[in-house]
Every structure is written in structure tokens, then in C-alpha cells.
């Protein structure tokens, strides 16, 4: 079984923001070398390529038969609750043999409070 991960972010008209997501995806890929994910990519809900269906199709074309979609969002607004599931459903209908799961969005992580405090402790803002 080839398990892949698709990190899904909003997308921005500001290319530097999209580049940050791509760089984060590279760091996740490097950190996941010993994980069960054999392929990791990112996609965007809007405003930047690749789209969610394009990202899923890329992973599937590389042999993924199981894909986890990770919404890189802090809150469950309309994008998390409706738009991402709709985009995933579009691809699911074309590839019924591929298991595509949507993971809980980033903001639900129990690690989030510790991460925020750790970031502040490491920053110059906390020192002032």
C-alpha cells in the first residue's frame, strides 16, 4: 500500500505566502522520512496551483492508493467544513479504488497550545 499525504492550505494572491506552504511541505517531507507516508505534496483551495483535485491526481499518478488530506487551517470555517470535502469528493468519484481520508484540521491538534507557547518562548517578542 502506498500511503501519501496532501497538505491543503488556502492559497494566496501573494506568492511568498504560497512559497511558505511549499517550504513547509518540504520540511514535513524531510521529517517524515521514517513515517508511513511515501509521498507528500501540498495543494491549495484557491488562488494558487495546484488545486486540491490536481494535488490528489498527482499523488495518485505516482501510485498512491491511500491519501490523507491534511487541512492546514486553524478553525473550521466554510473552507474546512464544506469546500475541502467537496473538492475531495470530486476526486473520490473519479478514483473509487483510492482511499482518500480527510484528517482533522490543524487547529484541532492537542499540540497547538504547547506549540504556541514554545514559539513565543523562542521569539524576541516574549523577551520584551
C-alpha positions as CSV (number, residue, x, y, z in Angstrom):
1,X,0.0,0.0,0.0
2,X,1.4,3.4,-1.0
3,X,0.2,6.0,1.5
4,X,0.5,9.7,0.6
5,X,-0.2,13.0,2.4
6,X,-1.6,16.1,0.8
7,X,-1.2,19.3,2.9
8,X,-4.0,21.6,1.9
9,X,-3.7,25.4,2.5
10,X,-6.0,28.3,1.5
11,X,-3.8,29.8,-1.2
12,X,-2.9,33.5,-1.6
13,X,-2.5,36.1,-4.3
14,X,0.8,36.8,-2.5
15,X,3.2,34.2,-4.0
16,X,5.5,34.5,-1.0
17,X,2.7,33.0,1.2
18,X,2.3,30.1,-1.2
19,X,6.0,29.6,-1.2
20,X,5.9,29.3,2.6
21,X,3.4,26.5,2.3
22,X,5.6,24.7,-0.3
23,X,8.7,25.1,2.0
24,X,6.7,23.7,5.0
25,X,5.7,20.8,2.8
26,X,9.4,20.2,2.0
27,X,10.2,20.2,5.8
28,X,7.3,17.8,6.5
29,X,8.6,15.5,3.7
30,X,12.1,15.5,5.3
31,X,10.8,14.9,8.8
32,X,8.5,12.1,7.6
33,X,11.3,10.0,6.1
34,X,10.6,7.3,8.7
35,X,6.8,7.6,8.6
36,X,4.2,5.6,6.8
37,X,3.8,8.3,4.1
38,X,5.8,7.5,1.0
39,X,4.9,10.8,-0.9
40,X,4.0,14.2,0.4
41,X,2.7,17.2,-1.6
42,X,0.7,20.4,-1.0
43,X,-2.3,21.9,-2.7
44,X,-4.3,25.0,-2.4
45,X,-8.1,25.6,-2.1
46,X,-7.9,28.6,-4.3
47,X,-5.7,31.3,-5.8
48,X,-2.6,29.1,-6.4
49,X,-1.8,25.9,-8.1
50,X,-2.1,23.0,-7.7
51,X,-5.7,22.8,-6.8
52,X,-6.9,20.0,-4.4
53,X,-8.0,17.7,-7.2
54,X,-4.8,18.4,-9.1
55,X,-2.7,17.5,-6.0
56,X,-4.7,14.4,-5.4
57,X,-4.3,13.3,-9.0
58,X,-0.6,13.9,-8.9
59,X,-0.2,11.6,-5.9
60,X,-2.5,9.0,-7.5
61,X,-0.5,9.2,-10.7
62,X,2.6,8.3,-8.6
63,X,0.9,5.2,-7.3
64,X,-0.9,6.3,-4.2
65,X,-3.8,4.1,-3.2
66,X,-4.4,5.8,0.1
67,X,-4.2,9.6,0.5
68,X,-4.6,11.6,3.7
69,X,-5.7,15.2,3.2
70,X,-4.5,17.5,6.0
71,X,-6.3,20.8,6.1
72,X,-3.7,23.4,7.1
73,X,-6.3,25.6,8.8
74,X,-6.7,26.8,12.3
75,X,-10.5,26.9,12.5
76,X,-13.5,25.1,11.0
77,X,-14.9,27.7,8.8
78,X,-16.7,27.1,5.5
79,X,-13.5,26.0,3.7
80,X,-12.8,23.2,6.2
81,X,-16.5,22.2,6.7
82,X,-17.6,22.4,3.0
83,X,-15.1,23.4,0.4
84,X,-12.3,20.9,1.1
85,X,-14.8,17.9,1.4
86,X,-16.4,19.0,-1.9
87,X,-13.1,19.1,-3.7
88,X,-12.1,15.7,-2.3
89,X,-15.4,14.2,-3.2
90,X,-14.8,15.3,-6.8
91,X,-11.6,13.2,-6.9
92,X,-13.1,10.3,-4.9
93,X,-15.8,9.9,-7.5
94,X,-13.2,9.6,-10.3
95,X,-10.9,7.2,-8.3
96,X,-13.2,4.9,-6.2
97,X,-10.3,2.4,-5.8
98,X,-8.2,5.0,-3.9
99,X,-8.9,5.6,-0.3
100,X,-8.9,9.4,0.4
101,X,-9.4,10.5,4.0
102,X,-9.6,14.0,5.4
103,X,-7.7,14.4,8.6
104,X,-8.8,16.8,11.4
105,X,-7.7,20.4,10.6
106,X,-4.6,21.7,12.2
107,X,-6.4,23.8,14.8
108,X,-7.8,20.7,16.5
109,X,-4.4,19.4,17.5
110,X,-3.8,18.9,21.2
111,X,-0.2,20.0,20.5
112,X,-1.3,23.5,19.4
113,X,-1.2,25.2,22.9
114,X,2.3,23.9,23.5
115,X,3.4,24.9,20.0
116,X,2.1,28.5,20.5
117,X,3.8,28.8,23.9
118,X,7.0,27.3,22.6
119,X,7.1,29.7,19.6
120,X,6.6,32.6,21.9
121,X,9.3,31.4,24.3
122,X,11.7,31.2,21.4
123,X,10.9,34.6,20.0
124,X,12.1,38.1,20.8
125,X,8.6,39.2,21.5
126,X,8.4,37.0,24.6
127,X,11.6,38.5,25.9
128,X,10.3,42.1,25.8
